[in-house]
């Protein structure tokens, strides 16, 4: 089984025939079969739950998953932070504060800088960080922005804070944009 990819290895192990005996090889074979079947079962559960999460997100905010690097897990965390009534947030700044992205003045001696407010929803903040990291890996525009901000004298952490704020602004606009009514109006 050496050299098989993970999906092929799991499938192959799940198809192992049970054998009688107490030899170590028999016990290993039995254990591999049970673990592979458990992985397959859990994979089915994960796929089912992911499909349900995607359906819920799409029903609530159809265009959120279309945003670059926004997946079901990050979208769900951001929607949970926004709550049932995202219109209650008066501005993008209030959403940023809700996600723990509002800047606070911080100084030590002659150094003046800003840091993020540690309040807010930590899961939403983590979701925004995950989106930024994914964009940094795949998007040249995001990488160029980071390099430009670093060359302007910002630290990498401060540049990522700026990127998180940009993503929060983008997500806020998507969450609060008016939804089209997909159900037809009753006739008559």
N, C-alpha and C positions, 0 to 999 in steps of 0.2 A: 504494500500500500504506500510505500515511499514514493514521493513525487506527485501524489494526487493533490489537487486543489482542495480547499476545505469543504466546499459543497460535495464534491465527489467522494472525499474521504468519509464524510458523515453518512452519505447515502450507502456507501460500501459497508461501513461498520454496522449500519442498521439492518443490513441484509444478511449479516453473519448468522449462521445456523447455530442454535444452542447445542451445546455438547455436554454429555454427562462426564462426571469425574471431578477430582479434586486437585488436579495438576495446576500449577501456576498459569500455564498457557490457557487452560480452560477457563479459569477464573478471569483472566485478562480479557479473553474473548467475550465472555458473558458481560463483563463490565463495560467494554467498548460498545456492545450492542445496546445495553440499557442507556448509556449516556447519549449515544447517537439518536436513539428514538426520543429521548427527552429533549434534545436540541431541536429535533424536527417539530415536536409538539409545541415547544416554546416559540419557535419561529412562526408557526401558524398563528399563535395567539398574538404575537407582536404585530404581524401583518394585519390581523383583524382590527386590533386596537388602533394602529396607525391609520387604517382606512376610515375608521369611525372619527378619529381626530380630524382628519382631512375633511370629511363631510361636514363636521361641525364648524370648522374654520371657514369653509367655503360658504356655508349657509349664513354665517355671521358677517364675514368680510371677504367677498369673493376674490378680490385682487391681491390680498396679502401674500398668498403663496407664490404669486407671480413676481414678487420683488426678488432681486438678485440675492442669493445666499440665504433666503428665509425658508426654513424647512418647517415641518409640522410641529416639532418640539419647541422651536424658538417662537413660532407664531402663536402657539397655545400659551406660552408663558407671557407673551406681550399682551394678548387678549385678556388673560386673567388679570393682569395688572391694570388694564384699562377699565375692566369691570363691565357690567351689563349696560351701562349708559355712558359710552365714550364721549357723548356730546357735553357731559358735565364738565369736562376739562375745557377751560376757556381758551387755552392757547397751547402751542407746542411746548412752551416753557413749563407749563404745568404737567404735561406728560413726561417731560425730561426729569422734573423734580420727582414725579411719581416713580420713575425708574432709577432714582438715585444718581442723576446726571447733572444736577444743578451745581454750578461752581460756587466755591466758597473761597474768600480771600484767605491766604495763608502767608505769613511772613515770618522770617527768622533773621533778625538783624537787618542787613541791607538788602536781602533777597526778598522780592515781592513776587508771589506766584499764586495760582489758583489750584485748588484740589477739589475733588468731587465730594459732595455731601454724602456721608455714609448712611443717611436715612434712605427711605424708599424701598421699593421691592427689589430684593437682592436677586431673585430668579429672573426678573425682567432685565436687570443690569447684566446678569450673566448671559442672557439670551442675546442682548445687543453686542456684548463682547465676542460671543461665538460668531455672530454675523460678520463683525469687523474682521476677525481672524480669517474667516472663509474668504472674504473679499480680498484681503491682503495676499492670500495664496493664489487667487485666480484672476484678479482684476488688475491690469497694469495701471489704470487710472488711479485706483486706490493706493497702489504702491508708490506711484509718482507723487501723490499728495503727501504721503507719509514722509518721503525723502525730502520734499520741499519744505515741509514744516520743521523737520529736523535741521535742515540747512539754515533755516531762519533762527535757530537757537533754541527751539523747543526740545524737550527730552522725548524719547520714544513714548513714554507713558502719557505725556501731555498731548502728543500728536494723536495717540489712540483715543484719548478722551475727546478730542475734537471730532474724530471720526465717529465715535459712538453718539455724539450729539447730532451729527449729520444724519446718521441712520435713524435716530429717534425722531428727528424732524420728518424724515421720509415715511416712517411707519405711522406717525401721528396723522399725516395727511391721508394715508391710505385707510386708516381705521375710521377717521371721521368723515371721509368723503361720502356723499349721499349714495345710498344703494338704490339700484334700479329694482323696481317691483317686478319679480319674476312670475307672480301669480296673476293670471288674467282677471280683469275686473268682471264682476257678475253682469250678465246681460239683462237688460230690461229695466 
